[in-house]
Amino acid sequence: MQKSIDPRILDEAAGWLMRLHAGAVSDAERAACERWRRRSPAHASAWARAEQLMDKLGGLPPALAMPALDRPGRPARRAATARLALLLAGVPAGWAAWRLAPWQEWTAAHHTAAGERRELRLADGSRVTLNTASAIDVRFDAAQRVVLLRAGEILVRTAPDTAAAHRPFLVVSAQGRLEALGTRFNVRQEAGLTRVAVLEGAVRISPGQAGAAERILPAGEQASFTAASMSGATPADYTIAAWTQGMLVADKMPLAGFAAELARYRTGVLRCDPAVAGLPVSGAFPVADAGRALAMLVATYPVDAIERTRYWITLVPRRSAR
């Protein structure tokens, strides 16, 4: 059983975590944090949770791990601290619950809701399109151009850097980083895994773990990687970016996989009965209208969409087909 910690101490731990990752930190501030940590066993436990949370945020470079916490304005900062304290209350009880919390949306500078898409034009002329339930932060400085993918999926179209330094363009995920080499590419963050498909140019993949081998992925190939390793490259599915046009393209996709994809674009639960999980689905379905996509599915295949509520739908074999 996880021992509870006084919410006031968790709130203080959240405040220290914010301060230490919001920019330059003085030796005096670090010493003060250390004194706070040693104040009692409960303070030490709260700080241990804070460190675990930082580890869970992906093993990113310290300057990128929590970039959106450096916010102007006390009300917004106070709200972010309160939410962080709530996260600390659940560490390490269950990271599955943590994954369900809208942490990325709370802190990211740019994000989309379920079913929403959004295109951003960055300061250098590059464009980033966010898919459903996605979140990013953008950090450009004199040395590099960084997009931190905190959740979901993006399509990146890079522009040549006009700065004299010719700064590299990087996408940083929880598993590592991608360096664009004059390119258009799709990146998707999943649990413990990042997927990338290169549509134009090339991308250098660098897993986050020290010593892990890098690889340059050329146009027409796709791969996935963890913090420690990469999968073998396979031919890129060029329909992977159909979502930017509001479509989900399926080619003999098992119904269970189709349901999982469509579920990303709606609020609530979309389940698939095991009896029809392997049914191959093909076609182009509008993700901007998940209800219409389900109607098309039911009209084409021997399945029914059973609604417990509008937020809970199960795909089952059609009664006449059982």
Secondary structure, 3 states (H helix, E strand, C coil): CCCCCCHHHHHHHHHHHHHHCCCCCCHHHHHHHHHHHCCCHHHHHHHHHHHHHHHHCCCCCHHHHCHHHCCCCHHHHHHHHHHHHHHHHCCCCCHHHHHHCCHHHHHCCEECCCCCCEEEECCCCCEEEECCCCEEEEEECCCCEEEEEEEEEEEEECCCCCCCCCCCEEEEECCEEEEEEEEEEEEEEECCEEEEEEEEEEEEEEECCCCCCCEEEECCEEEEECCCCECCCEECCHHHHHHHHCEEEEEEEEHHHHHHHHHCCCCCEEEECHHHCCCEEEEEEECCCHHHHHHHHHHHCCEEEEEEECCEEEEEECHHHC
